[in-house]
Amino acid sequence: MNKIVLAFSLLVANIGYSQNSIEWDGTYKLELSDFKSPATQIGDVAMYSLHMPSGIDFSFAMSNVEFMFTKNFNSKVNTVFSQESSSIVAPDIETAESLVNFANYQFDLAELYARKLRKKISEEKGTFSNASFLKPLYDSIQNEFSNRFTLMAKESDLGRNRDLLEKEHALVLEEIQELSQFCKTCKLAKK
């Protein structure tokens, strides 16, 4: 039987699941201790940076027949944070905490765009669709995510402008709520 195997990742190539990955659940907030890369350093540096390969993992394996009759791909789209690959470099603890706040924003933003991808797939997947229709959807969502993330990184100075970051983060959380029916475990309502 022909098998379709499709895998995408947003922002990272093959995060993979392990005990050092955190899957987005809406309640867990990242902490400084979650940044386990040996590159993490607080103090004795004159710069600051955040390296956080979190993003959307989208993969599935099914036969052509299964693919044709599957409408709900919510469970196939995951938002994950890789602890071992994530690092913070900051001159002091205050700057490090600002970067952690920005990391939480980025993690929630990734979930928002995971939900947007789930919604797009649900709206555009027809019974006789083949897997090739997914790539343009993914590329579009990835572009939107990247643009919004990059703009906020610049405007908030990676979270050092706390007021701006808090305001934008609240908007992201509101948008996640508006797409509540596209959570990973949600079943789609019948039309």
ZAMARGU-4260 file (C-alpha; in steps of 0.2 Angstrom, whole numbers, plus 5000, padded with zeros to 4 digits):
<rodrens>
0) 5000/5000/5000 | 5007/5017/4996 | 5011/5027/5011 | 5012/5046/5012 | 5024/5053/5024
5) 5026/5072/5026 | 5036/5082/5039 | 5038/5100/5041 | 5046/5110/5055 | 5044/5129/5058
10) 5060/5138/5063 | 5069/5121/5066 | 5074/5106/5057 | 5069/5090/5066 | 5067/5096/5084
15) 5062/5078/5088 | 5053/5073/5104 | 5063/5068/5119 | 5063/5071/5138 | 5072/5088/5134
20) 5057/5094/5124 | 5043/5104/5131 | 5026/5103/5122 | 5015/5118/5122 | 5000/5115/5134
25) 4994/5133/5138 | 4999/5132/5156 | 5018/5129/5157 | 5029/5145/5157 | 5047/5144/5152
30) 5060/5147/5165 | 5078/5152/5164 | 5082/5134/5170 | 5074/5127/5154 | 5088/5134/5143
35) 5100/5120/5145 | 5112/5123/5131 | 5130/5124/5137 | 5130/5141/5127 | 5119/5148/5141
40) 5129/5162/5151 | 5123/5175/5163 | 5136/5188/5168 | 5153/5192/5162 | 5147/5196/5144
45) 5144/5213/5136 | 5130/5207/5125 | 5113/5198/5126 | 5105/5185/5114 | 5092/5172/5114
50) 5093/5156/5104 | 5077/5146/5105 | 5073/5133/5092 | 5055/5131/5096 | 5042/5129/5083
55) 5029/5119/5074 | 5032/5101/5071 | 5020/5094/5058 | 5021/5076/5052 | 5010/5061/5048
60) 5011/5044/5040 | 4996/5036/5032 | 4990/5028/5016 | 4983/5038/5002 | 4966/5031/5006
65) 4967/5037/5024 | 4974/5054/5019 | 4959/5056/5007 | 4946/5053/5021 | 4956/5062/5035
70) 4949/5080/5039 | 4956/5083/5056 | 4975/5085/5057 | 4975/5094/5073 | 4985/5080/5082
75) 4998/5080/5069 | 5003/5098/5072 | 5014/5101/5088 | 5022/5116/5096 | 5038/5111/5105
80) 5053/5119/5114 | 5070/5110/5114 | 5078/5113/5131 | 5096/5106/5126 | 5097/5117/5110
85) 5090/5133/5119 | 5102/5146/5126 | 5102/5163/5134 | 5117/5175/5135 | 5115/5190/5146
90) 5126/5202/5156 | 5114/5201/5171 | 5099/5192/5178 | 5087/5206/5174 | 5092/5205/5156
95) 5091/5186/5156 | 5073/5187/5164 | 5068/5199/5150 | 5074/5186/5137 | 5064/5172/5146
100) 5049/5183/5145 | 5052/5185/5126 | 5054/5166/5125 | 5037/5164/5132 | 5030/5176/5120
105) 5039/5166/5106 | 5032/5149/5112 | 5015/5156/5113 | 5016/5164/5096 | 5022/5147/5089
110) 5006/5139/5096 | 4996/5153/5088 | 5003/5149/5071 | 5001/5130/5074 | 4982/5134/5077
115) 4982/5144/5061 | 4990/5130/5051 | 4977/5118/5059 | 4963/5129/5054 | 4970/5132/5036
120) 4972/5113/5033 | 4954/5110/5040 | 4947/5123/5028 | 4956/5119/5013 | 4958/5100/5013
125) 4945/5092/5002 | 4941/5073/5001 | 4952/5071/4985 | 4966/5082/4990 | 4983/5075/4989
130) 4997/5080/5001 | 5005/5093/4989 | 4992/5106/4994 | 5000/5107/5012 | 5016/5114/5007
135) 5009/5131/5001 | 4999/5132/5017 | 5014/5128/5028 | 5025/5141/5018 | 5011/5155/5020
140) 5010/5151/5039 | 5029/5151/5041 | 5031/5167/5032 | 5017/5176/5043 | 5025/5169/5059
145) 5043/5174/5054 | 5037/5192/5050 | 5028/5194/5066 | 5041/5186/5077 | 5055/5197/5068
150) 5045/5213/5070 | 5042/5210/5089 | 5060/5205/5092 | 5066/5221/5085 | 5052/5232/5092
155) 5053/5225/5110 | 5072/5223/5109 | 5070/5205/5113 | 5059/5209/5127 | 5068/5222/5136
160) 5054/5234/5132 | 5042/5225/5144 | 5027/5236/5142 | 5027/5233/5123 | 5030/5214/5125
165) 5016/5212/5138 | 5004/5221/5127 | 5008/5210/5111 | 5009/5194/5122 | 4991/5198/5128
170) 4985/5200/5110 | 4993/5183/5105 | 4985/5174/5120 | 4968/5182/5115 | 4971/5176/5097
175) 4975/5158/5103 | 4958/5158/5113 | 4949/5164/5097 | 4956/5148/5089 | 4952/5137/5103
180) 4943/5124/5092 | 4960/5121/5084 | 4970/5115/5099 | 4980/5099/5097 | 4967/5088/5105
185) 4952/5096/5098 | 4939/5087/5088 | 4932/5097/5073 | 4914/5102/5074 | 4904/5094/5060
190) 4898/5106/5046
</rodrens>
